[in-house]
Amino acid sequence: MARRASFYVRYHAHMKKLRDIPHLEGVPVLVRAALNVPVAHGIVTNTFRLRSALPTIEYLREHRAKVILIGHIGDTGTETLLPVFEAMKEYIPDIRFCDAVTGTKVRQAVRELNPGDVLMLENLRRDTGEKKNDHAFALSLASIADVFVQDSFDVCHRSHASVIGIPAFLKSYAGLELELEINELAKARNPKHPALAIIGGAKFSTKEPVLHALIKKYDIVFVGGALANDFMKAKGQSVGTSLVSSTDSSTLSELTESKKIMLPKDYIVGPVGSERSTEHHGPVTAVLSNEAILDAGPVTSLELAQLVAQARIILWNGPLGNYEKGFTDATEGLARAIASSSAYSIVGGGDTIAAIEKLGLGDRISFISTGGGAMLDFLATGTLPGIEALR
């Protein structure tokens, strides 16, 4: 209890929050929001992050601030936030859009705002200064407002201009979503027992720090998805043509030897490019050289469901199979099991959230994080660059 309390105090004694802003009426407030949502054919396909941004926006509107939303979409710098703007109209019908990030057009759009109005600027990453944390770019963004509110937890692990640059020029506060993320993930860092962590997806390099942190605090850490392929390969087992990371087996040695690490017992496998009609089920030792692992198998799903039923807290990030290619059974089965359990559940990651949203289980999960990589980094270290910038 003392450790949990000190963790809470550490962040809340040194980080100013939205409700600490003394005066808001008529004040232009720059809000870094989580606007990076999936878009297909010009239409937003999942509005979870947009809905998560609403409490902070509505708080500012109720207090008559002039709200300026900034954010990014995609990674190339060529994408537009127009589809996000159109989707946000469902929640804020009178929201405005400016197709620029800085400059005369932006300043004019801000001048035209009335108290309670909301303006969304174009994709920050259209300017190369965003990712470079360019001093001049951060200053140009800061110059259009009097206050900065960081509410985009999903990018707080990035050292970008809109994350760590702007707070150097403006009084800065944590938004309601960011505050909630810190509170909830603090629970995951100090779990009640029995504690079960489930980490899936790919890219071992991004998961290694959190895995080392979790095996110190959790009773069982289940490793699934393409991440499990790296463990199998390190143990000398065949993974066929399955996706693996370019990781030296020695890097995995401590994790593979941990008795807390649990790997899938069986898999759904098939030839490369397999359609669902050609897949077959088999144990982990039966993956042929021309086959790829596509999903966790039924034995694994059953064992996971039993562990979920016994846990008091469940942490989950990442799918158990090739979710984007349609191999969703194990991931969706796990989502149903967690939703039906009495455990406190904390989940995050794009495909994980997609499964929960698809099944309509969001209201049966204790907390859904807007972050994927940010969630993992926070769990590993207890802080992020974007949080430190608000101190």
C-alpha atoms as a printed R data frame, in Angstrom:
    type eleno elety resid chain resno       x       y       z
1   ATOM     1    CA   MET     A     1   0.000   0.000   0.000
2   ATOM     2    CA   ALA     A     2   2.823   2.410   0.830
3   ATOM     3    CA   ARG     A     3   4.450   1.875  -2.579
4   ATOM     4    CA   ARG     A     4   1.174   2.539  -4.386
5   ATOM     5    CA   ALA     A     5   0.541   5.675  -2.361
6   ATOM     6    CA   SER     A     6   4.029   7.053  -2.978
7   ATOM     7    CA   PHE     A     7   3.631   6.401  -6.717
8   ATOM     8    CA   TYR     A     8   0.372   8.361  -6.731
9   ATOM     9    CA   VAL     A     9   1.892  11.234  -4.797
10  ATOM    10    CA   ARG     A    10   4.942  11.313  -7.067
11  ATOM    11    CA   TYR     A    11   2.852  12.227 -10.088
12  ATOM    12    CA   HIS     A    12   0.089  14.269  -8.530
13  ATOM    13    CA   ALA     A    13   2.255  16.480  -6.352
14  ATOM    14    CA   HIS     A    14   4.385  17.696  -9.266
15  ATOM    15    CA   MET     A    15   2.040  17.716 -12.257
16  ATOM    16    CA   LYS     A    16  -0.560  20.436 -12.697
17  ATOM    17    CA   LYS     A    17  -3.928  19.219 -13.915
18  ATOM    18    CA   LEU     A    18  -6.770  20.678 -15.938
19  ATOM    19    CA   ARG     A    19  -8.801  21.638 -12.875
20  ATOM    20    CA   ASP     A    20  -5.815  23.640 -11.571
21  ATOM    21    CA   ILE     A    21  -6.133  26.237 -14.346
22  ATOM    22    CA   PRO     A    22  -7.277  29.366 -12.463
23  ATOM    23    CA   HIS     A    23  -9.085  31.159 -15.279
24  ATOM    24    CA   LEU     A    24 -10.431  29.883 -18.600
25  ATOM    25    CA   GLU     A    25 -13.150  32.188 -19.912
26  ATOM    26    CA   GLY     A    26 -12.035  33.641 -23.218
27  ATOM    27    CA   VAL     A    27  -8.577  32.077 -22.883
28  ATOM    28    CA   PRO     A    28  -7.145  30.344 -26.003
29  ATOM    29    CA   VAL     A    29  -6.120  26.842 -24.889
30  ATOM    30    CA   LEU     A    30  -3.952  24.572 -27.034
31  ATOM    31    CA   VAL     A    31  -4.966  20.939 -26.511
32  ATOM    32    CA   ARG     A    32  -2.784  18.072 -27.733
33  ATOM    33    CA   ALA     A    33  -5.470  15.427 -28.350
34  ATOM    34    CA   ALA     A    34  -5.366  11.789 -29.455
35  ATOM    35    CA   LEU     A    35  -6.578  12.219 -33.032
36  ATOM    36    CA   ASN     A    36  -4.572   9.389 -34.629
37  ATOM    37    CA   VAL     A    37  -7.462   7.026 -35.400
38  ATOM    38    CA   PRO     A    38  -7.878   4.375 -38.111
39  ATOM    39    CA   VAL     A    39  -9.248   5.685 -41.409
40  ATOM    40    CA   ALA     A    40 -10.398   3.616 -44.389
41  ATOM    41    CA   HIS     A    41 -11.563   5.187 -47.667
42  ATOM    42    CA   GLY     A    42 -11.744   8.583 -45.994
43  ATOM    43    CA   ILE     A    43 -13.915   7.377 -43.108
44  ATOM    44    CA   VAL     A    44 -12.870   6.947 -39.461
45  ATOM    45    CA   THR     A    45 -13.474   3.293 -38.570
46  ATOM    46    CA   ASN     A    46 -12.925   3.473 -34.810
47  ATOM    47    CA   THR     A    47 -13.758   6.543 -32.713
48  ATOM    48    CA   PHE     A    48 -12.502   5.261 -29.346
49  ATOM    49    CA   ARG     A    49  -9.707   7.819 -29.042
50  ATOM    50    CA   LEU     A    50 -11.986  10.652 -30.143
51  ATOM    51    CA   ARG     A    51 -14.541   9.727 -27.496
52  ATOM    52    CA   SER     A    52 -11.750   9.597 -24.919
53  ATOM    53    CA   ALA     A    53 -10.792  13.172 -25.815
54  ATOM    54    CA   LEU     A    54 -14.279  14.569 -25.197
55  ATOM    55    CA   PRO     A    55 -14.221  15.024 -21.382
56  ATOM    56    CA   THR     A    56 -11.312  17.479 -21.557
57  ATOM    57    CA   ILE     A    57 -12.816  19.324 -24.524
58  ATOM    58    CA   GLU     A    58 -16.223  19.581 -22.853
59  ATOM    59    CA   TYR     A    59 -14.670  20.795 -19.591
60  ATOM    60    CA   LEU     A    60 -12.914  23.607 -21.447
61  ATOM    61    CA   ARG     A    61 -16.059  24.510 -23.385
62  ATOM    62    CA   GLU     A    62 -18.140  24.607 -20.223
63  ATOM    63    CA   HIS     A    63 -15.616  27.044 -18.759
64  ATOM    64    CA   ARG     A    64 -15.808  29.189 -21.915
65  ATOM    65    CA   ALA     A    65 -12.271  28.633 -23.144
66  ATOM    66    CA   LYS     A    66 -11.314  28.926 -26.806
67  ATOM    67    CA   VAL     A    67 -10.242  25.376 -27.631
68  ATOM    68    CA   ILE     A    68  -7.567  24.716 -30.277
69  ATOM    69    CA   LEU     A    69  -7.114  20.992 -30.977
70  ATOM    70    CA   ILE     A    70  -3.787  19.769 -32.351
71  ATOM    71    CA   GLY     A    71  -2.789  16.225 -33.172
72  ATOM    72    CA   HIS     A    72  -1.407  13.960 -35.866
73  ATOM    73    CA   ILE     A    73  -2.585  11.137 -38.076
74  ATOM    74    CA   GLY     A    74  -0.440   8.522 -39.784
75  ATOM    75    CA   ASP     A    75   3.313   8.567 -39.991
76  ATOM    76    CA   THR     A    76   4.242   9.902 -43.414
77  ATOM    77    CA   GLY     A    77   3.183  13.510 -42.922
78  ATOM    78    CA   THR     A    78   0.971  13.400 -46.012
79  ATOM    79    CA   GLU     A    79  -2.297  12.373 -44.335
80  ATOM    80    CA   THR     A    80  -5.036  14.842 -43.460
81  ATOM    81    CA   LEU     A    81  -7.129  15.205 -40.309
82  ATOM    82    CA   LEU     A    82 -10.209  16.098 -42.363
83  ATOM    83    CA   PRO     A    83 -11.829  12.647 -41.852
84  ATOM    84    CA   VAL     A    84 -11.197  13.028 -38.112
85  ATOM    85    CA   PHE     A    85 -12.776  16.474 -38.201
86  ATOM    86    CA   GLU     A    86 -15.854  15.028 -39.935
87  ATOM    87    CA   ALA     A    87 -16.083  12.226 -37.350
88  ATOM    88    CA   MET     A    88 -15.737  14.702 -34.486
89  ATOM    89    CA   LYS     A    89 -18.746  16.630 -35.798
90  ATOM    90    CA   GLU     A    90 -20.931  13.850 -34.392
91  ATOM    91    CA   TYR     A    91 -19.869  14.931 -30.904
92  ATOM    92    CA   ILE     A    92 -19.143  18.634 -31.515
93  ATOM    93    CA   PRO     A    93 -21.409  19.759 -34.381
94  ATOM    94    CA   ASP     A    94 -20.036  23.325 -34.501
95  ATOM    95    CA   ILE     A    95 -16.341  22.374 -34.518
96  ATOM    96    CA   ARG     A    96 -14.197  24.279 -37.061
97  ATOM    97    CA   PHE     A    97 -11.226  23.159 -39.161
98  ATOM    98    CA   CYS     A    98  -8.129  24.957 -40.395
99  ATOM    99    CA   ASP     A    99  -6.115  23.273 -43.154
100 ATOM   100    CA   ALA     A   100  -2.815  24.604 -41.817
101 ATOM   101    CA   VAL     A   101  -0.621  23.962 -38.790
102 ATOM   102    CA   THR     A   102   1.069  27.318 -38.290
103 ATOM   103    CA   GLY     A   103   1.119  30.703 -39.986
104 ATOM   104    CA   THR     A   104  -1.240  33.525 -40.883
105 ATOM   105    CA   LYS     A   105  -4.227  31.291 -41.647
106 ATOM   106    CA   VAL     A   106  -4.002  29.637 -38.226
107 ATOM   107    CA   ARG     A   107  -3.644  32.923 -36.366
108 ATOM   108    CA   GLN     A   108  -6.678  34.324 -38.173
109 ATOM   109    CA   ALA     A   109  -8.756  31.218 -37.371
110 ATOM   110    CA   VAL     A   110  -7.820  31.518 -33.688
111 ATOM   111    CA   ARG     A   111  -8.733  35.237 -33.623
112 ATOM   112    CA   GLU     A   112 -12.199  34.373 -34.941
113 ATOM   113    CA   LEU     A   113 -12.939  31.967 -32.086
114 ATOM   114    CA   ASN     A   114 -15.572  32.892 -29.527
115 ATOM   115    CA   PRO     A   115 -15.549  31.560 -25.945
116 ATOM   116    CA   GLY     A   116 -16.623  27.904 -26.045
117 ATOM   117    CA   ASP     A   117 -15.662  27.395 -29.701
118 ATOM   118    CA   VAL     A   118 -13.486  24.482 -30.871
119 ATOM   119    CA   LEU     A   119 -10.977  24.634 -33.732
120 ATOM   120    CA   MET     A   120  -9.022  21.659 -35.120
121 ATOM   121    CA   LEU     A   121  -5.744  22.309 -36.930
122 ATOM   122    CA   GLU     A   122  -4.306  20.137 -39.702
123 ATOM   123    CA   ASN     A   123  -1.990  17.144 -39.127
124 ATOM   124    CA   LEU     A   124   1.044  18.285 -37.104
125 ATOM   125    CA   ARG     A   125   3.309  15.875 -38.940
126 ATOM   126    CA   ARG     A   126   2.865  17.835 -42.163
127 ATOM   127    CA   ASP     A   127   5.607  19.977 -40.681
128 ATOM   128    CA   THR     A   128   8.910  18.134 -40.256
129 ATOM   129    CA   GLY     A   129   9.533  20.184 -37.117
130 ATOM   130    CA   GLU     A   130   7.041  18.067 -35.190
131 ATOM   131    CA   LYS     A   131   9.042  14.849 -35.112
132 ATOM   132    CA   LYS     A   132  12.348  16.734 -34.829
133 ATOM   133    CA   ASN     A   133  11.108  18.675 -31.791
134 ATOM   134    CA   ASP     A   134  12.155  21.796 -33.649
135 ATOM   135    CA   HIS     A   135  12.418  24.798 -31.316
136 ATOM   136    CA   ALA     A   136  10.931  27.261 -33.813
137 ATOM   137    CA   PHE     A   137   8.019  24.954 -34.667
138 ATOM   138    CA   ALA     A   138   7.159  24.413 -30.993
139 ATOM   139    CA   LEU     A   139   7.318  28.174 -30.408
140 ATOM   140    CA   SER     A   140   5.026  28.883 -33.371
141 ATOM   141    CA   LEU     A   141   2.435  26.480 -31.965
142 ATOM   142    CA   ALA     A   142   2.743  27.945 -28.480
143 ATOM   143    CA   SER     A   143   2.323  31.494 -29.802
144 ATOM   144    CA   ILE     A   144  -1.354  30.977 -30.693
145 ATOM   145    CA   ALA     A   145  -2.476  30.167 -27.132
146 ATOM   146    CA   ASP     A   146  -2.025  31.166 -23.504
147 ATOM   147    CA   VAL     A   147  -2.290  27.678 -21.979
148 ATOM   148    CA   PHE     A   148  -1.286  24.172 -23.087
149 ATOM   149    CA   VAL     A   149  -3.158  20.997 -22.107
150 ATOM   150    CA   GLN     A   150  -1.514  17.646 -22.818
151 ATOM   151    CA   ASP     A   151  -4.237  15.028 -23.227
152 ATOM   152    CA   SER     A   152  -2.694  12.699 -25.808
153 ATOM   153    CA   PHE     A   153  -1.260   9.900 -23.681
154 ATOM   154    CA   ASP     A   154  -0.702   7.820 -26.824
155 ATOM   155    CA   VAL     A   155   2.198  10.077 -27.897
156 ATOM   156    CA   CYS     A   156   3.676  10.897 -24.491
157 ATOM   157    CA   HIS     A   157   6.498   8.422 -25.144
158 ATOM   158    CA   ARG     A   158   7.616  10.558 -28.110
159 ATOM   159    CA   SER     A   159  10.058  13.455 -27.802
160 ATOM   160    CA   HIS     A   160   8.161  15.549 -30.335
161 ATOM   161    CA   ALA     A   161   7.492  19.294 -30.473
162 ATOM   162    CA   SER     A   162   3.842  18.964 -29.426
163 ATOM   163    CA   VAL     A   163   4.830  16.674 -26.547
164 ATOM   164    CA   ILE     A   164   7.954  18.129 -24.933
165 ATOM   165    CA   GLY     A   165   8.569  21.299 -26.933
166 ATOM   166    CA   ILE     A   166   5.442  23.369 -26.250
167 ATOM   167    CA   PRO     A   167   5.602  23.051 -22.412
168 ATOM   168    CA   ALA     A   168   8.858  25.033 -22.511
169 ATOM   169    CA   PHE     A   169   6.884  28.076 -23.692
170 ATOM   170    CA   LEU     A   170   3.427  27.797 -22.110
171 ATOM   171    CA   LYS     A   171   1.915  27.031 -18.725
172 ATOM   172    CA   SER     A   172   1.093  23.369 -19.168
173 ATOM   173    CA   TYR     A   173  -1.407  21.004 -17.591
174 ATOM   174    CA   ALA     A   174  -2.470  17.360 -17.829
175 ATOM   175    CA   GLY     A   175  -5.870  16.795 -19.406
176 ATOM   176    CA   LEU     A   176  -8.512  14.533 -17.904
177 ATOM   177    CA   GLU     A   177  -7.619  11.567 -20.119
178 ATOM   178    CA   LEU     A   178  -3.906  11.807 -19.341
179 ATOM   179    CA   GLU     A   179  -4.647  12.039 -15.621
180 ATOM   180    CA   LEU     A   180  -6.910   8.993 -15.881
181 ATOM   181    CA   GLU     A   181  -4.256   7.005 -17.766
182 ATOM   182    CA   ILE     A   182  -1.664   7.680 -15.066
183 ATOM   183    CA   ASN     A   183  -4.066   6.727 -12.268
184 ATOM   184    CA   GLU     A   184  -5.165   3.482 -13.929
185 ATOM   185    CA   LEU     A   185  -1.766   2.325 -15.132
186 ATOM   186    CA   ALA     A   186  -0.405   2.951 -11.636
187 ATOM   187    CA   LYS     A   187  -2.702   0.109 -10.550
188 ATOM   188    CA   ALA     A   188  -1.186  -2.129 -13.204
189 ATOM   189    CA   ARG     A   189   2.319  -1.316 -11.974
190 ATOM   190    CA   ASN     A   190   1.395  -2.455  -8.455
191 ATOM   191    CA   PRO     A   191  -1.041  -5.316  -9.040
192 ATOM   192    CA   LYS     A   192  -3.134  -7.285  -6.615
193 ATOM   193    CA   HIS     A   193  -2.558 -11.027  -6.697
194 ATOM   194    CA   PRO     A   194  -3.108 -13.371  -8.446
195 ATOM   195    CA   ALA     A   195  -1.962 -11.060 -11.240
196 ATOM   196    CA   LEU     A   196  -2.020 -12.035 -14.918
197 ATOM   197    CA   ALA     A   197  -0.307 -10.084 -17.708
198 ATOM   198    CA   ILE     A   198  -0.856 -10.904 -21.398
199 ATOM   199    CA   ILE     A   199   1.490  -9.356 -23.947
200 ATOM   200    CA   GLY     A   200   0.987 -10.074 -27.648
201 ATOM   201    CA   GLY     A   201   1.720  -8.478 -30.984
202 ATOM   202    CA   ALA     A   202   5.171  -8.275 -32.561
203 ATOM   203    CA   LYS     A   203   8.460  -6.347 -32.264
204 ATOM   204    CA   PHE     A   204  10.360  -7.859 -29.352
205 ATOM   205    CA   SER     A   205  12.556  -4.758 -29.035
206 ATOM   206    CA   THR     A   206   9.543  -2.650 -28.016
207 ATOM   207    CA   LYS     A   207   8.239  -5.285 -25.602
208 ATOM   208    CA   GLU     A   208  11.470  -6.384 -23.905
209 ATOM   209    CA   PRO     A   209  11.564  -3.613 -21.232
210 ATOM   210    CA   VAL     A   210   7.970  -4.163 -20.155
211 ATOM   211    CA   LEU     A   211   8.420  -7.946 -20.033
212 ATOM   212    CA   HIS     A   212  11.373  -7.556 -17.670
213 ATOM   213    CA   ALA     A   213   9.284  -5.236 -15.491
214 ATOM   214    CA   LEU     A   214   6.232  -7.512 -15.488
215 ATOM   215    CA   ILE     A   215   7.995 -10.719 -14.466
216 ATOM   216    CA   LYS     A   216   9.034  -8.919 -11.264
217 ATOM   217    CA   LYS     A   217   5.472  -8.051 -10.288
218 ATOM   218    CA   TYR     A   218   3.065 -10.478 -11.967
219 ATOM   219    CA   ASP     A   219   2.414 -14.126 -11.134
220 ATOM   220    CA   ILE     A   220   2.066 -15.147 -14.797
221 ATOM   221    CA   VAL     A   221   3.133 -13.284 -17.936
222 ATOM   222    CA   PHE     A   222   1.606 -14.890 -21.025
223 ATOM   223    CA   VAL     A   223   3.478 -14.088 -24.240
224 ATOM   224    CA   GLY     A   224   1.456 -14.490 -27.438
225 ATOM   225    CA   GLY     A   225   1.238 -13.347 -31.035
226 ATOM   226    CA   ALA     A   226   4.387 -13.000 -33.132
227 ATOM   227    CA   LEU     A   227   6.240 -12.175 -29.917
228 ATOM   228    CA   ALA     A   228   5.942 -15.818 -28.851
229 ATOM   229    CA   ASN     A   229   7.710 -16.870 -32.062
230 ATOM   230    CA   ASP     A   230  10.882 -15.196 -30.810
231 ATOM   231    CA   PHE     A   231  10.722 -17.235 -27.594
232 ATOM   232    CA   MET     A   232  10.114 -20.488 -29.484
233 ATOM   233    CA   LYS     A   233  13.025 -19.799 -31.809
234 ATOM   234    CA   ALA     A   234  15.296 -18.983 -28.850
235 ATOM   235    CA   LYS     A   235  14.362 -22.357 -27.336
236 ATOM   236    CA   GLY     A   236  15.343 -24.127 -30.547
237 ATOM   237    CA   GLN     A   237  11.799 -24.919 -31.659
238 ATOM   238    CA   SER     A   238  10.673 -24.645 -35.273
239 ATOM   239    CA   VAL     A   239   8.644 -21.583 -36.233
240 ATOM   240    CA   GLY     A   240   8.649 -22.269 -39.978
241 ATOM   241    CA   THR     A   241   8.132 -19.091 -41.974
242 ATOM   242    CA   SER     A   242   6.509 -17.249 -39.066
243 ATOM   243    CA   LEU     A   243   7.334 -13.618 -38.344
244 ATOM   244    CA   VAL     A   244  10.269 -13.260 -35.937
245 ATOM   245    CA   SER     A   245  12.334 -10.323 -34.722
246 ATOM   246    CA   SER     A   246  15.999  -9.926 -35.564
247 ATOM   247    CA   THR     A   247  16.904 -10.561 -31.940
248 ATOM   248    CA   ASP     A   248  19.937 -12.364 -30.572
249 ATOM   249    CA   SER     A   249  18.817 -15.371 -28.512
250 ATOM   250    CA   SER     A   250  21.079 -14.239 -25.673
251 ATOM   251    CA   THR     A   251  18.867 -11.152 -25.278
252 ATOM   252    CA   LEU     A   252  15.975 -13.483 -24.500
253 ATOM   253    CA   SER     A   253  17.839 -15.725 -22.075
254 ATOM   254    CA   GLU     A   254  16.604 -14.214 -18.805
255 ATOM   255    CA   LEU     A   255  13.021 -14.119 -20.027
256 ATOM   256    CA   THR     A   256  12.971 -17.629 -21.483
257 ATOM   257    CA   GLU     A   257  14.344 -19.015 -18.211
258 ATOM   258    CA   SER     A   258  11.724 -17.249 -16.078
259 ATOM   259    CA   LYS     A   259   9.153 -19.622 -14.597
260 ATOM   260    CA   LYS     A   260   6.595 -16.828 -14.791
261 ATOM   261    CA   ILE     A   261   6.667 -16.674 -18.586
262 ATOM   262    CA   MET     A   262   3.928 -18.738 -20.253
263 ATOM   263    CA   LEU     A   263   3.876 -19.474 -23.994
264 ATOM   264    CA   PRO     A   264   1.108 -20.924 -26.201
265 ATOM   265    CA   LYS     A   265   0.635 -24.692 -25.983
266 ATOM   266    CA   ASP     A   266  -0.766 -25.025 -29.505
267 ATOM   267    CA   TYR     A   267  -1.217 -22.998 -32.663
268 ATOM   268    CA   ILE     A   268  -3.297 -22.522 -35.771
269 ATOM   269    CA   VAL     A   269  -0.795 -22.907 -38.594
270 ATOM   270    CA   GLY     A   270  -0.871 -22.891 -42.376
271 ATOM   271    CA   PRO     A   271   1.178 -22.202 -45.508
272 ATOM   272    CA   VAL     A   272   2.375 -18.661 -46.205
273 ATOM   273    CA   GLY     A   273  -0.572 -16.590 -47.427
274 ATOM   274    CA   SER     A   274  -2.936 -19.171 -45.977
275 ATOM   275    CA   GLU     A   275  -6.662 -18.658 -46.268
276 ATOM   276    CA   ARG     A   276  -8.760 -19.795 -43.348
277 ATOM   277    CA   SER     A   277  -9.859 -22.900 -45.243
278 ATOM   278    CA   THR     A   278  -6.303 -24.252 -45.391
279 ATOM   279    CA   GLU     A   279  -5.302 -23.734 -41.756
280 ATOM   280    CA   HIS     A   280  -4.905 -26.590 -39.299
281 ATOM   281    CA   HIS     A   281  -4.348 -26.966 -35.587
282 ATOM   282    CA   GLY     A   282  -1.281 -28.475 -33.997
283 ATOM   283    CA   PRO     A   283   1.091 -28.396 -31.012
284 ATOM   284    CA   VAL     A   284   3.993 -25.973 -30.908
285 ATOM   285    CA   THR     A   285   6.424 -28.745 -31.861
286 ATOM   286    CA   ALA     A   286   4.612 -29.496 -35.126
287 ATOM   287    CA   VAL     A   287   5.222 -26.319 -37.136
288 ATOM   288    CA   LEU     A   288   6.606 -27.354 -40.526
289 ATOM   289    CA   SER     A   289   9.306 -25.463 -42.398
290 ATOM   290    CA   ASN     A   290   6.834 -24.159 -45.021
291 ATOM   291    CA   GLU     A   291   4.185 -23.120 -42.483
292 ATOM   292    CA   ALA     A   292   3.491 -19.926 -40.573
293 ATOM   293    CA   ILE     A   293   1.897 -19.569 -37.146
294 ATOM   294    CA   LEU     A   294  -1.387 -17.711 -37.614
295 ATOM   295    CA   ASP     A   295  -3.098 -17.771 -34.223
296 ATOM   296    CA   ALA     A   296  -3.067 -19.382 -30.795
297 ATOM   297    CA   GLY     A   297  -4.887 -22.706 -30.702
298 ATOM   298    CA   PRO     A   298  -7.900 -23.927 -28.692
299 ATOM   299    CA   VAL     A   299  -5.858 -25.591 -25.940
300 ATOM   300    CA   THR     A   300  -4.073 -22.316 -25.300
301 ATOM   301    CA   SER     A   301  -7.346 -20.366 -25.328
302 ATOM   302    CA   LEU     A   302  -8.876 -22.718 -22.782
303 ATOM   303    CA   GLU     A   303  -5.863 -22.471 -20.484
304 ATOM   304    CA   LEU     A   304  -5.878 -18.681 -20.747
305 ATOM   305    CA   ALA     A   305  -9.594 -18.548 -19.924
306 ATOM   306    CA   GLN     A   306  -8.927 -20.564 -16.756
307 ATOM   307    CA   LEU     A   307  -6.143 -18.183 -15.704
308 ATOM   308    CA   VAL     A   308  -8.396 -15.186 -16.387
309 ATOM   309    CA   ALA     A   309 -11.088 -16.656 -14.157
310 ATOM   310    CA   GLN     A   310  -8.604 -16.956 -11.267
311 ATOM   311    CA   ALA     A   311  -6.955 -13.538 -11.555
312 ATOM   312    CA   ARG     A   312  -7.706 -10.435  -9.472
313 ATOM   313    CA   ILE     A   313  -6.095  -8.098 -11.994
314 ATOM   314    CA   ILE     A   314  -5.502  -8.635 -15.719
315 ATOM   315    CA   LEU     A   315  -3.227  -6.549 -17.918
316 ATOM   316    CA   TRP     A   316  -3.514  -7.108 -21.674
317 ATOM   317    CA   ASN     A   317  -1.764  -5.475 -24.632
318 ATOM   318    CA   GLY     A   318  -1.548  -6.974 -28.121
319 ATOM   319    CA   PRO     A   319  -3.360  -9.654 -30.183
320 ATOM   320    CA   LEU     A   320  -2.706 -13.384 -29.936
321 ATOM   321    CA   GLY     A   321  -2.652 -13.967 -33.680
322 ATOM   322    CA   ASN     A   322  -2.375 -12.263 -37.052
323 ATOM   323    CA   TYR     A   323  -5.416 -10.125 -36.289
324 ATOM   324    CA   GLU     A   324  -5.176  -7.839 -39.309
325 ATOM   325    CA   LYS     A   325  -5.237 -10.872 -41.637
326 ATOM   326    CA   GLY     A   326  -8.447 -12.190 -40.096
327 ATOM   327    CA   PHE     A   327  -7.052 -14.678 -37.574
328 ATOM   328    CA   THR     A   328  -9.060 -13.295 -34.676
329 ATOM   329    CA   ASP     A   329 -10.457 -16.315 -32.818
330 ATOM   330    CA   ALA     A   330  -7.968 -16.457 -29.937
331 ATOM   331    CA   THR     A   331  -7.910 -12.676 -29.472
332 ATOM   332    CA   GLU     A   332 -11.692 -12.358 -29.453
333 ATOM   333    CA   GLY     A   333 -12.045 -15.405 -27.211
334 ATOM   334    CA   LEU     A   334  -9.679 -13.782 -24.722
335 ATOM   335    CA   ALA     A   335 -11.646 -10.517 -24.913
336 ATOM   336    CA   ARG     A   336 -14.854 -12.367 -24.047
337 ATOM   337    CA   ALA     A   337 -13.197 -14.221 -21.178
338 ATOM   338    CA   ILE     A   338 -11.813 -11.011 -19.657
339 ATOM   339    CA   ALA     A   339 -15.150  -9.221 -20.064
340 ATOM   340    CA   SER     A   340 -16.885 -12.072 -18.223
341 ATOM   341    CA   SER     A   341 -14.380 -12.195 -15.360
342 ATOM   342    CA   SER     A   342 -14.602 -10.423 -12.018
343 ATOM   343    CA   ALA     A   343 -10.978  -9.263 -12.254
344 ATOM   344    CA   TYR     A   344  -9.933  -5.641 -12.616
345 ATOM   345    CA   SER     A   345  -8.951  -5.434 -16.281
346 ATOM   346    CA   ILE     A   346  -6.622  -2.942 -17.974
347 ATOM   347    CA   VAL     A   347  -6.122  -3.274 -21.722
348 ATOM   348    CA   GLY     A   348  -4.485  -1.319 -24.548
349 ATOM   349    CA   GLY     A   349  -3.100  -1.556 -28.069
350 ATOM   350    CA   GLY     A   350  -4.801  -0.945 -31.420
351 ATOM   351    CA   ASP     A   351  -5.845  -4.497 -32.325
352 ATOM   352    CA   THR     A   352  -6.782  -5.247 -28.721
353 ATOM   353    CA   ILE     A   353  -9.128  -2.259 -28.646
354 ATOM   354    CA   ALA     A   354 -10.464  -3.154 -32.102
355 ATOM   355    CA   ALA     A   355 -11.478  -6.603 -30.856
356 ATOM   356    CA   ILE     A   356 -13.188  -5.195 -27.775
357 ATOM   357    CA   GLU     A   357 -15.023  -2.533 -29.802
358 ATOM   358    CA   LYS     A   358 -16.069  -5.056 -32.452
359 ATOM   359    CA   LEU     A   359 -17.602  -7.310 -29.799
360 ATOM   360    CA   GLY     A   360 -19.231  -4.436 -27.928
361 ATOM   361    CA   LEU     A   361 -17.426  -5.290 -24.689
362 ATOM   362    CA   GLY     A   362 -16.011  -1.871 -23.825
363 ATOM   363    CA   ASP     A   363 -18.312  -1.277 -20.869
364 ATOM   364    CA   ARG     A   364 -17.244  -4.600 -19.338
365 ATOM   365    CA   ILE     A   365 -13.535  -3.728 -19.263
366 ATOM   366    CA   SER     A   366 -12.358  -1.779 -16.215
367 ATOM   367    CA   PHE     A   367 -10.030   0.514 -18.180
368 ATOM   368    CA   ILE     A   368  -9.046   0.797 -21.834
369 ATOM   369    CA   SER     A   369  -5.876   2.774 -22.499
370 ATOM   370    CA   THR     A   370  -5.568   5.034 -25.541
371 ATOM   371    CA   GLY     A   371  -1.889   4.115 -25.756
372 ATOM   372    CA   GLY     A   372  -0.122   1.159 -27.321
373 ATOM   373    CA   GLY     A   373   3.599   1.834 -27.177
374 ATOM   374    CA   ALA     A   374   3.056   4.588 -24.603
375 ATOM   375    CA   MET     A   375   1.231   2.159 -22.345
376 ATOM   376    CA   LEU     A   376   4.071  -0.367 -22.539
377 ATOM   377    CA   ASP     A   377   6.753   2.264 -21.907
378 ATOM   378    CA   PHE     A   378   4.883   3.671 -18.929
379 ATOM   379    CA   LEU     A   379   4.448   0.208 -17.424
380 ATOM   380    CA   ALA     A   380   8.169  -0.417 -17.863
381 ATOM   381    CA   THR     A   381   9.515   2.860 -16.486
382 ATOM   382    CA   GLY     A   382   6.726   4.585 -14.577
383 ATOM   383    CA   THR     A   383   7.008   7.791 -16.579
384 ATOM   384    CA   LEU     A   384   7.162   9.200 -20.116
385 ATOM   385    CA   PRO     A   385   8.822  12.238 -21.721
386 ATOM   386    CA   GLY     A   386   5.462  13.939 -22.161
387 ATOM   387    CA   ILE     A   387   4.663  13.515 -18.468
388 ATOM   388    CA   GLU     A   388   8.062  14.743 -17.390
389 ATOM   389    CA   ALA     A   389   7.570  17.864 -19.528
390 ATOM   390    CA   LEU     A   390   4.538  18.813 -17.397
391 ATOM   391    CA   ARG     A   391   6.454  18.797 -14.106
